[in-house]
Amino acid sequence: MRSTTTANTGDPLGPDSLTWKYFGDLRTGMLGVWIGAIQNMYPDLGAGVEDHSVLLREPLQRVARSVYPIMGVVYDGDRAAQTGDQIKSYHKTIKGIDAEGRRYHALNPETFYWAHATFFMLIIKTAEYFCGGLTEAEKRQLFDEHVQWYRMYRMSMRPVPNTWEEFQAYWDRQCSEELEINKATLDIFTIRIPTPWFVLMPTPIWDQLFRPMVGAQRWIAAGLFDPAVREKAGMRWTPGDEVLLRIVGKLVEMALTPRWWRRPRSCHPPATGVTFPCTTCRRASRCWIGPAPWCTPPSLWRVCGRRAVAVRQPEGMLEWSDVDLAVRDAVREFVDKEIRPHVDALESGEMEPYPIIRKLFATFGIAEMARDSLNKRLARLREGGEPSGRRASGGMFGGDGAGDGCQPRAHRADDHGPRHARAAGTLAAGPGHLRQGRRLGDHRAGLRVGCVRRHEVLCCSRR
């Protein structure tokens, strides 16, 4: 273990790291049951989940709230340490006494590092089974990056192993001696995803659709568990299962890393004799890299001469303008000041979001722009309206909005041709034709009423 007791944040991880490459890969989602179970098997973590988590009631929302900031510690760049502090603040109140009478706290260094170690092993397992494997050098690099990643939390470095070999011994010891099967772990194995409100599907049908997916993830978890953990969980795993899992992993790799169908007929070193580090064959030596003319556009592709496989490597990245950066910083400042301190109250329903929305409109001038735009349109309506051929120039939140989707115009019976003209002419024939007339002409009045109501809402946001 490391001798330091306090962590210096150091530099955050960058795009050249292997952690960037693998941690955001969609294939990590296939290990959802594995990482949920392996985390909860740690006694302190399992007790915290049992006493404080809403995972069973809101599994998708809970996962989304956790994954977003955790990934931010990797991908937020200069803001990574700030995101790490935010994650720590979420866990300050997660403490108590478990069913065995043992005290626990989520910010205990050993507990916090175990959770981090499972994310590191998530990358290792995903790359090993579903991304083509890792060399020993890449595993050591990922270990060093996981230490750099952990420093972003500003936690004690006491439980962090010094080398890759020490980490392997630490992982084996935790799996064989510390982990246990508790209620939180069993809940992960039998988790049920409630039907989202926007899915118009009966609950029994939804459950039948999701049951095979959870079962497949449980089978993958059984294969990725260490033998000691698998024995504790009472799971059966045969050599045939291992072969099948390897085949599934290879199929997933081929499906999501479609390099095999881009093989060129021949591959020759470039005439210039320039070499670059190879990103394809995972060798420490350098490979001949040249343009791949069979790809489109050629400027965005390169080819590895050793593997003869085309690999996408963008030559540059889009840069933001000064205005874009100023807007980004202003929005981040507003979120940090007005929203993040009230996240818990907003999610629990104790606080309504409307005051924050009004403040957002007032801060960025949205209400003022909407008021000016609508006043100009109303003035044109009083003066007789605008020509029907005039195009929109900004709409509700910018420009004068002349001729936009909310601009009413005198309805003519021949706007939609003779057939609709006859239908529109039946409006005066009686109630039986009212529904048909609404479809043809009254929708414009509805648009006008909608514009006025939106204006009232925006004006109220400034009071």
Number of C-alpha atoms within 10 A of each C-alpha: 13 12 12 12 12 12 16 15 16 12 14 20 22 16 11 8 13 16 23 16 13 18 20 14 15 10 20 18 14 18 20 18 24 23 22 20 24 23 24 26 25 22 20 23 22 25 28 21 19 18 14 12 16 12 18 18 13 14 17 13 11 14 13 10 11 12 10 10 17 18 15 17 26 28 19 17 15 13 14 25 24 16 21 22 15 16 17 16 11 13 14 11 11 17 19 16 14 16 7 8 8 11 12 19 19 22 19 13 16 16 19 21 19 19 18 18 19 17 18 20 16 21 24 21 18 24 22 15 20 23 22 14 16 17 11 10 12 14 17 15 15 23 23 15 21 21 18 19 24 26 23 24 22 17 21 22 22 17 18 22 18 16 14 16 12 13 16 12 12 15 17 16 13 17 21 15 10 12 19 19 18 17 15 25 23 14 16 22 19 14 17 16 17 15 16 12 7 6 9 9 11 9 13 9 10 16 14 10 11 14 14 11 12 20 15 14 18 22 18 21 23 23 20 20 20 14 17 16 22 17 14 13 19 11 15 12 15 9 8 9 15 15 11 12 18 16 14 15 21 16 14 17 19 16 11 13 12 11 16 12 9 13 14 15 7 7 18 13 17 13 7 7 9 11 14 12 14 19 14 17 15 13 13 10 10 15 21 19 23 22 16 22 14 13 17 9 9 12 14 15 19 21 28 25 20 17 13 21 20 25 18 15 12 10 9 7 6 5 8 10 8 9 9 11 12 12 12 13 12 14 15 13 12 17 14 12 11 15 16 12 11 15 12 13 12 14 11 9 10 10 14 12 14 10 12 17 16 19 16 19 19 17 14 14 14 19 24 17 18 22 19 17 21 24 14 14 22 15 11 14 14 8 9 10 17 15 10 12 7 10 12 15 13 14 18 23 17 14 15 20 22 24 21 16 15 22 22 21 16 10 13 10 17 12 11 11 9 11 10 17 15 12 16 24 12 16 18 11 9 8 11 11 15 15 11 16 19 15 12 18 19 16 13 19 16 14 15 16 14 13 17 15 12 15 19 13 12 21 18 11 19 18 8
